Amino acid sequence: MTAQPRKRLNRLTLTISDELKAALAELNEATGVAAASFVGEIIESNILMIRGIAEAARKAKEEPARALELMQRAMFEALHDVSEVQLELIDEQSKLRTFTRKEDAK
């Protein structure tokens, strides 16, 4: 049996608002999911969107006359991708409703 190599992970320092910090703390308290894990998963699931925006920015630099059109297209595609992720999160949320924390089970 051949073991697959572990995916190399990199660290990223983020500055977040008090509101986001509180929301992530609520999520952690309710689900036990660490904020860093949750944020990392959200970002990982949007790699295609990030690359799409980067590509649109490159094209906009090459074709300034079409810059607005290209960026709008990238934003629409990004919004579509975000909507798909939101639907996936709704599915995951319904699974979490059956999740029981160890402390609650006692």
C-alpha positions in Angstrom: 0.0 0.0 0.0 1.4 3.4 -1.0 0.8 6.2 1.4 -0.1 9.5 -0.2 2.2 12.4 0.8 0.6 14.9 3.2 -0.5 18.1 1.7 1.9 20.8 2.7 0.2 23.5 4.8 1.3 27.1 5.1 0.5 29.7 7.7 -1.2 33.0 7.0 -1.7 35.8 9.5 -5.0 37.6 9.2 -6.4 40.7 10.8 -10.1 40.4 11.4 -12.8 42.6 12.9 -14.2 42.2 16.3 -17.5 41.1 14.7 -15.8 38.3 12.8 -13.9 37.2 15.9 -17.1 37.0 17.9 -18.9 35.0 15.1 -16.0 32.5 14.9 -16.0 32.2 18.7 -19.8 31.5 18.6 -19.2 28.9 15.9 -16.4 27.2 18.0 -18.6 27.2 21.1 -21.6 25.7 19.2 -19.7 23.1 17.1 -16.2 22.7 18.5 -14.7 23.7 15.1 -11.6 25.8 15.5 -11.7 29.2 13.9 -8.5 28.6 11.9 -9.9 25.3 10.6 -13.1 26.9 9.5 -11.5 29.9 7.8 -8.9 27.7 6.1 -11.7 25.5 4.7 -13.6 28.4 3.4 -10.5 29.8 1.7 -9.5 26.4 0.3 -12.9 25.9 -1.2 -12.6 29.2 -3.0 -9.2 28.7 -4.7 -10.8 28.7 -8.2 -12.5 32.0 -7.4 -9.3 33.5 -6.2 -7.5 32.4 -9.3 -10.3 33.7 -11.5 -10.1 37.1 -9.9 -6.3 37.2 -10.4 -6.7 36.2 -14.0 -9.3 38.9 -14.6 -7.0 41.5 -13.0 -4.2 40.4 -15.3 -6.4 40.7 -18.3 -7.7 44.0 -17.2 -4.1 45.3 -17.1 -3.6 44.0 -20.6 -6.9 45.5 -21.9 -7.7 48.6 -19.9 -10.7 49.4 -22.1 -12.3 46.1 -21.1 -11.1 46.2 -17.4 -14.6 46.9 -16.0 -16.2 44.2 -18.0 -13.6 41.6 -17.1 -13.7 42.4 -13.4 -17.5 42.3 -13.4 -17.5 38.9 -15.1 -15.0 37.6 -12.5 -17.1 39.0 -9.7 -20.3 37.4 -11.1 -18.4 34.1 -11.3 -17.1 34.5 -7.8 -20.6 35.2 -6.5 -21.9 32.1 -8.2 -19.1 30.1 -6.6 -19.9 31.6 -3.2 -23.6 30.7 -3.6 -22.5 27.1 -4.2 -20.4 27.1 -1.1 -23.3 28.6 0.9 -25.5 25.7 -0.2 -22.8 23.3 0.9 -22.6 25.0 4.2 -26.3 24.7 4.7 -26.0 21.0 4.1 -23.2 20.8 6.6 -25.2 22.9 9.1 -28.0 20.4 9.0 -25.5 17.7 9.8 -24.2 19.7 12.7 -27.7 19.8 14.2 -27.2 16.1 15.1 -23.7 16.8 16.5 -23.4 16.3 20.3 -20.5 17.9 22.1 -18.8 15.7 24.7 -19.7 18.1 27.5 -23.4 18.0 26.5 -23.5 14.2 26.4 -22.5 13.9 30.1 
